[in-house]
Amino acid sequence: MNKNKAIGSEWDDNFDKTILTTEEIVESDLRAALINELIMARKELGISQKQLEVLSGVKQPVIARLELGQSSPQLSTLLKILAPLGKTLAIVPMPK
């Protein structure tokens, strides 16, 4: 455990496991992986969020909030962003 002087309490590395269900942890991990893949795809193409706005029709602030994990976009918005990146969504079995 580490002392967190900013809030004056101790932080346990397993804290998330005490307040989040297994399903919530899995959902959070999947969301983080999706956001990471989206960012990597955009950067691999060398385009900015503003350029992605032009290509996708999705406003740059919406893209920024998505990349920061601050919003949960609708499926249609996500598909609009992924298409110009040459990406799509797929439903695949999860590892056990």
PyMOL commands that set and color helices and strands:
alter all, ss='L'
color gray80, all
select helices_A, chain A and resi 15-19+22-44+49-56+60-67+75-85
alter helices_A, ss='H'
color red, helices_A
select strands_A, chain A and resi 2-4+9-11
alter strands_A, ss='S'
color yellow, strands_A
deselect
rebuild
show_as cartoon
